[in-house]
Amino acid sequence: MLERLLVVCALLLAAQSAAAVTIYRFTDANGVVSFTDQAVPGAQVMKLRERMVERIDSQVRLNVKKSKGTDSLYVRNDLYAPVEIELRLSGVKNVVGVTDQVIRRTLAARSNERLIALSPLTAGKAMAYKPSLRSIVGDPQRDISGNGFAYRYPLPWVGGPFRISQGPNGAYSHVGAKSRYAIDIAMPEGTPIIAARSGTVIKAENSQTGRGANPSGNFVRILHDDGTMGVYLHLQQGSVSVKEGERVAVGTPLGRSGNTGNSTGPHLHFVVQRNVGLALESIPYEFAQPVQSLPNFAIGGN
Protein backbone atom coordinates (compact mmCIF):
# COMPACT_ATOMS: atom_id res chain seq x y z
CA MET A 1 0.00 0.00 0.00
CA LEU A 2 2.82 2.41 0.92
CA GLU A 3 4.58 1.63 -2.35
CA ARG A 4 1.41 2.40 -4.33
CA LEU A 5 1.01 5.74 -2.57
CA LEU A 6 4.64 6.64 -3.26
CA VAL A 7 4.11 5.90 -6.95
CA VAL A 8 1.03 8.12 -7.03
CA CYS A 9 2.89 10.90 -5.23
CA ALA A 10 5.72 10.71 -7.76
CA LEU A 11 3.29 10.89 -10.65
CA LEU A 12 1.53 13.88 -9.14
CA LEU A 13 4.83 15.68 -8.60
CA ALA A 14 5.70 15.05 -12.22
CA ALA A 15 2.32 16.41 -13.21
CA GLN A 16 3.01 19.63 -11.34
CA SER A 17 6.10 20.29 -13.45
CA ALA A 18 4.42 19.62 -16.80
CA ALA A 19 1.97 21.65 -18.83
CA ALA A 20 -0.35 18.67 -19.26
CA VAL A 21 0.03 15.10 -18.03
CA THR A 22 -2.12 12.03 -18.60
CA ILE A 23 -2.23 9.51 -15.77
CA TYR A 24 -3.73 6.05 -16.27
CA ARG A 25 -5.55 4.13 -13.55
CA PHE A 26 -6.05 0.38 -13.87
CA THR A 27 -7.05 -2.61 -11.80
CA ASP A 28 -5.06 -5.83 -12.13
CA ALA A 29 -6.32 -9.42 -11.89
CA ASN A 30 -5.98 -9.34 -8.11
CA GLY A 31 -8.14 -6.24 -7.80
CA VAL A 32 -5.21 -3.95 -6.98
CA VAL A 33 -5.62 -0.39 -8.27
CA SER A 34 -2.46 1.12 -9.74
CA PHE A 35 -1.46 4.38 -11.45
CA THR A 36 0.97 4.91 -14.30
CA ASP A 37 1.92 7.46 -16.93
CA GLN A 38 2.06 4.69 -19.55
CA ALA A 39 -0.96 3.48 -21.56
CA VAL A 40 -1.72 -0.12 -20.60
CA PRO A 41 -4.59 -2.38 -21.72
CA GLY A 42 -7.79 -1.73 -19.77
CA ALA A 43 -6.53 1.47 -18.14
CA GLN A 44 -8.75 4.50 -17.64
CA VAL A 45 -7.40 7.92 -18.54
CA MET A 46 -7.20 10.41 -15.69
CA LYS A 47 -6.51 13.78 -17.29
CA LEU A 48 -4.80 16.06 -14.80
CA ARG A 49 -6.65 19.20 -15.77
CA GLU A 50 -9.38 20.76 -13.70
CA ARG A 51 -11.75 22.69 -15.94
CA MET A 52 -14.83 24.57 -14.84
CA VAL A 53 -17.85 24.22 -17.09
CA GLU A 54 -21.13 25.83 -16.11
CA ARG A 55 -23.69 25.96 -18.87
CA ILE A 56 -26.18 28.81 -18.50
CA ASP A 57 -27.68 28.56 -22.01
CA SER A 58 -31.04 27.44 -20.67
CA GLN A 59 -31.19 30.35 -18.20
CA VAL A 60 -29.93 33.15 -20.47
CA ARG A 61 -31.53 32.85 -23.87
CA LEU A 62 -32.46 34.81 -26.96
CA ASN A 63 -36.09 35.15 -28.03
CA VAL A 64 -37.33 36.68 -31.28
CA LYS A 65 -40.81 38.17 -31.29
CA LYS A 66 -42.35 38.91 -34.69
CA SER A 67 -45.07 41.50 -35.05
CA LYS A 68 -46.25 43.45 -38.11
CA GLY A 69 -43.09 42.80 -40.09
CA THR A 70 -40.73 43.68 -37.24
CA ASP A 71 -38.44 41.24 -35.42
CA SER A 72 -37.76 42.24 -31.82
CA LEU A 73 -34.79 40.44 -30.26
CA TYR A 74 -35.06 39.95 -26.49
CA VAL A 75 -32.65 38.34 -24.06
CA ARG A 76 -34.17 36.77 -20.98
CA ASN A 77 -32.02 36.29 -17.90
CA ASP A 78 -33.52 33.80 -15.46
CA LEU A 79 -30.47 33.76 -13.20
CA TYR A 80 -30.46 35.36 -9.74
CA ALA A 81 -27.46 37.40 -10.84
CA PRO A 82 -26.61 39.96 -13.50
CA VAL A 83 -25.13 38.63 -16.72
CA GLU A 84 -23.00 40.21 -19.40
CA ILE A 85 -24.17 39.30 -22.91
CA GLU A 86 -22.80 39.72 -26.40
CA LEU A 87 -25.21 39.47 -29.32
CA ARG A 88 -23.72 39.17 -32.81
CA LEU A 89 -25.63 39.44 -36.07
CA SER A 90 -24.09 37.96 -39.20
CA GLY A 91 -25.30 37.53 -42.77
CA VAL A 92 -27.41 40.67 -42.47
CA LYS A 93 -29.42 41.42 -45.63
CA ASN A 94 -32.43 43.64 -46.28
CA VAL A 95 -32.47 44.84 -42.67
CA VAL A 96 -32.81 48.25 -41.07
CA GLY A 97 -32.36 48.92 -37.38
CA VAL A 98 -28.87 47.44 -37.17
CA THR A 99 -26.47 50.17 -36.03
CA ASP A 100 -23.90 47.74 -34.67
CA GLN A 101 -23.68 44.05 -35.48
CA VAL A 102 -22.15 43.39 -32.05
CA ILE A 103 -24.16 44.41 -28.99
CA ARG A 104 -22.74 44.09 -25.48
CA ARG A 105 -24.83 44.76 -22.45
CA THR A 106 -25.18 43.80 -18.80
CA LEU A 107 -28.64 42.56 -17.90
CA ALA A 108 -30.08 42.66 -14.41
CA ALA A 109 -30.96 39.47 -12.55
CA ARG A 110 -34.33 37.96 -13.48
CA SER A 111 -34.90 40.35 -16.38
CA ASN A 112 -36.16 40.29 -19.96
CA GLU A 113 -34.78 43.08 -22.15
CA ARG A 114 -35.27 44.01 -25.79
CA LEU A 115 -31.91 44.60 -27.41
CA ILE A 116 -32.87 45.53 -30.95
CA ALA A 117 -35.81 45.78 -33.36
CA LEU A 118 -35.27 44.84 -37.02
CA SER A 119 -37.41 45.78 -40.01
CA PRO A 120 -37.08 45.01 -43.74
CA LEU A 121 -35.29 47.59 -45.87
CA THR A 122 -37.48 46.61 -48.82
CA ALA A 123 -41.07 45.98 -47.83
CA GLY A 124 -42.38 42.59 -48.84
CA LYS A 125 -38.90 41.10 -49.11
CA ALA A 126 -37.68 38.73 -46.41
CA MET A 127 -34.99 39.81 -43.97
CA ALA A 128 -31.88 37.68 -43.51
CA TYR A 129 -29.69 37.60 -40.39
CA LYS A 130 -28.15 35.05 -38.08
CA PRO A 131 -27.97 35.90 -34.36
CA SER A 132 -25.54 34.31 -31.91
CA LEU A 133 -25.50 34.95 -28.17
CA ARG A 134 -22.72 34.68 -25.58
CA SER A 135 -23.30 35.20 -21.89
CA ILE A 136 -21.12 35.30 -18.76
CA VAL A 137 -22.48 35.54 -15.25
CA GLY A 138 -21.58 38.64 -13.25
CA ASP A 139 -21.30 42.39 -13.75
CA PRO A 140 -17.90 43.45 -15.15
CA GLN A 141 -18.48 47.06 -14.08
CA ARG A 142 -18.43 46.31 -10.36
CA ASP A 143 -15.41 47.87 -8.64
CA ILE A 144 -14.07 45.50 -6.00
CA SER A 145 -10.83 47.36 -5.37
CA GLY A 146 -12.13 48.86 -2.15
CA ASN A 147 -13.13 45.70 -0.31
CA GLY A 148 -13.08 42.64 -2.54
CA PHE A 149 -9.50 41.60 -1.83
CA ALA A 150 -9.59 42.64 1.84
CA TYR A 151 -12.16 40.05 2.91
CA ARG A 152 -10.59 37.11 4.75
CA TYR A 153 -12.58 33.94 4.21
CA PRO A 154 -13.50 31.71 7.15
CA LEU A 155 -12.72 28.06 6.45
CA PRO A 156 -15.58 26.74 4.26
CA TRP A 157 -15.86 23.38 6.01
CA VAL A 158 -16.54 21.81 9.40
CA GLY A 159 -13.97 19.48 10.93
CA GLY A 160 -10.35 18.82 10.21
CA PRO A 161 -7.62 19.83 10.46
CA PHE A 162 -7.08 19.20 6.76
CA ARG A 163 -4.34 20.17 4.35
CA ILE A 164 -3.99 22.12 1.13
CA SER A 165 -3.27 19.61 -1.61
CA GLN A 166 -2.84 22.28 -4.31
CA GLY A 167 -2.50 26.01 -3.95
CA PRO A 168 -2.68 29.02 -6.28
CA ASN A 169 -0.85 28.65 -9.61
CA GLY A 170 -0.45 24.93 -9.05
CA ALA A 171 0.72 23.39 -12.32
CA TYR A 172 -1.32 20.28 -11.56
CA SER A 173 -4.53 22.01 -12.65
CA HIS A 174 -4.62 25.63 -11.43
CA VAL A 175 -3.20 27.10 -14.61
CA GLY A 176 -6.18 28.68 -16.38
CA ALA A 177 -7.68 32.08 -15.72
CA LYS A 178 -10.72 30.59 -13.98
CA SER A 179 -8.68 28.55 -11.49
CA ARG A 180 -5.34 30.35 -11.16
CA TYR A 181 -5.95 31.36 -7.53
CA ALA A 182 -8.06 28.37 -6.51
CA ILE A 183 -7.17 26.26 -3.50
CA ASP A 184 -7.75 22.50 -3.20
CA ILE A 185 -8.23 21.14 0.32
CA ALA A 186 -7.90 17.38 0.69
CA MET A 187 -10.60 15.98 2.96
CA PRO A 188 -12.63 12.79 3.33
CA GLU A 189 -15.84 12.51 1.34
CA GLY A 190 -18.87 13.65 3.31
CA THR A 191 -17.13 16.52 5.13
CA PRO A 192 -19.70 19.32 5.77
CA ILE A 193 -19.14 22.31 3.47
CA ILE A 194 -20.39 25.72 4.61
CA ALA A 195 -20.60 29.21 3.10
CA ALA A 196 -17.45 31.25 3.68
CA ARG A 197 -19.18 34.49 2.74
CA SER A 198 -22.77 35.70 2.59
CA GLY A 199 -24.56 36.10 -0.72
CA THR A 200 -27.10 34.62 -3.11
CA VAL A 201 -26.92 31.13 -4.58
CA ILE A 202 -26.94 31.58 -8.35
CA LYS A 203 -25.94 28.13 -9.64
CA ALA A 204 -26.06 24.67 -8.11
CA GLU A 205 -25.56 21.14 -9.42
CA ASN A 206 -26.54 18.17 -7.28
CA SER A 207 -27.15 15.13 -9.49
CA GLN A 208 -23.77 14.19 -10.90
CA THR A 209 -22.38 10.79 -10.00
CA GLY A 210 -18.71 9.92 -10.00
CA ARG A 211 -16.67 11.53 -12.74
CA GLY A 212 -19.80 12.41 -14.69
CA ALA A 213 -20.03 14.68 -17.72
CA ASN A 214 -19.36 18.03 -16.01
CA PRO A 215 -15.72 18.55 -14.95
CA SER A 216 -16.90 20.73 -12.06
CA GLY A 217 -18.90 17.87 -10.57
CA ASN A 218 -21.61 18.93 -8.16
CA PHE A 219 -21.08 22.52 -7.07
CA VAL A 220 -22.53 25.70 -5.58
CA ARG A 221 -21.85 29.22 -6.93
CA ILE A 222 -22.63 32.16 -4.64
CA LEU A 223 -22.79 35.82 -5.69
CA HIS A 224 -21.34 38.07 -2.98
CA ASP A 225 -22.60 41.57 -2.35
CA ASP A 226 -19.51 43.15 -3.93
CA GLY A 227 -20.02 41.30 -7.22
CA THR A 228 -17.41 38.58 -6.68
CA MET A 229 -18.46 34.94 -6.63
CA GLY A 230 -17.39 32.01 -4.48
CA VAL A 231 -17.53 28.55 -6.04
CA TYR A 232 -17.43 25.24 -4.16
CA LEU A 233 -16.70 22.27 -6.46
CA HIS A 234 -16.67 18.45 -6.52
CA LEU A 235 -19.42 18.04 -3.92
CA GLN A 236 -21.04 14.73 -3.06
CA GLN A 237 -24.05 13.69 -5.13
CA GLY A 238 -27.36 14.54 -3.46
CA SER A 239 -25.70 16.51 -0.66
CA VAL A 240 -26.30 20.07 -1.92
CA SER A 241 -28.80 21.62 0.49
CA VAL A 242 -29.33 25.09 -1.00
CA LYS A 243 -31.34 26.24 -4.00
CA GLU A 244 -30.77 28.88 -6.66
CA GLY A 245 -32.08 32.22 -5.47
CA GLU A 246 -31.57 31.37 -1.79
CA ARG A 247 -29.82 33.91 0.42
CA VAL A 248 -27.08 32.38 2.59
CA ALA A 249 -25.04 33.69 5.50
CA VAL A 250 -21.54 32.80 6.63
CA GLY A 251 -21.71 29.27 8.00
CA THR A 252 -24.83 28.21 6.11
CA PRO A 253 -24.56 24.48 5.20
CA LEU A 254 -24.13 24.08 1.44
CA GLY A 255 -23.49 20.35 1.04
CA ARG A 256 -20.78 17.77 1.63
CA SER A 257 -17.39 17.30 0.05
CA GLY A 258 -17.08 14.65 -2.61
CA ASN A 259 -15.05 13.35 -5.50
CA THR A 260 -17.26 14.19 -8.48
CA GLY A 261 -16.34 15.67 -11.83
CA ASN A 262 -12.73 16.02 -12.98
CA SER A 263 -11.31 15.10 -9.59
CA THR A 264 -8.49 12.66 -8.88
CA GLY A 265 -9.41 12.25 -5.23
CA PRO A 266 -11.78 13.54 -2.53
CA HIS A 267 -11.27 17.25 -1.95
CA LEU A 268 -12.93 20.67 -1.99
CA HIS A 269 -11.94 23.03 -4.80
CA PHE A 270 -12.70 26.55 -3.61
CA VAL A 271 -12.24 29.56 -5.86
CA VAL A 272 -13.30 33.22 -5.90
CA GLN A 273 -14.05 34.73 -9.29
CA ARG A 274 -15.26 37.89 -11.00
CA ASN A 275 -16.41 38.80 -14.49
CA VAL A 276 -13.64 40.83 -16.13
CA GLY A 277 -15.44 41.35 -19.44
CA LEU A 278 -17.10 38.32 -21.04
CA ALA A 279 -14.72 36.12 -19.08
CA LEU A 280 -14.48 34.74 -15.57
CA GLU A 281 -11.18 35.07 -13.77
CA SER A 282 -10.17 33.85 -10.34
CA ILE A 283 -8.87 36.45 -7.90
CA PRO A 284 -6.50 36.10 -4.93
CA TYR A 285 -7.97 35.51 -1.49
CA GLU A 286 -6.86 34.43 1.96
CA PHE A 287 -8.39 32.24 4.62
CA ALA A 288 -8.98 33.87 8.00
CA GLN A 289 -6.92 31.19 9.78
CA PRO A 290 -4.16 28.76 8.82
CA VAL A 291 -5.06 25.47 7.19
CA GLN A 292 -3.46 22.69 9.22
CA SER A 293 -2.04 19.40 8.01
CA LEU A 294 -3.29 15.82 7.88
CA PRO A 295 -2.63 13.05 5.34
CA ASN A 296 -3.53 14.09 1.79
CA PHE A 297 -6.92 12.44 1.23
CA ALA A 298 -6.79 13.46 -2.45
CA ILE A 299 -4.07 10.92 -3.20
CA GLY A 300 -5.39 7.45 -3.89
CA GLY A 301 -8.96 8.59 -3.36
CA ASN A 302 -11.97 6.87 -4.80
Secondary structure, 3 states (H helix, E strand, C coil): CHHHHHHHHHHHHHHHCCCCCEEEEEECCCCCEEEECCCCCCCEEEECCCCCCCCCCCCEEEEEEEECCEEEEEEEECCCCCEEEEEEEEEEECEECCCCCEEEEEECCCEEEEEEEEEECCCCCCCEEEEEEEEEECCCCCCCCCCCCCCEECCCECCCCCEEEECCCCCCCCCCCCCCCCEEEECCCCCEEECCCCEEEEEEECCCCCCCCCCCCEEEEEECCCCCEEEEEEECCCCCCCCCCCEECCCCEEEEEECCCCCCCCEEEEEEEEECCCCEEECCCEECCCCCCCCCCCCCCC
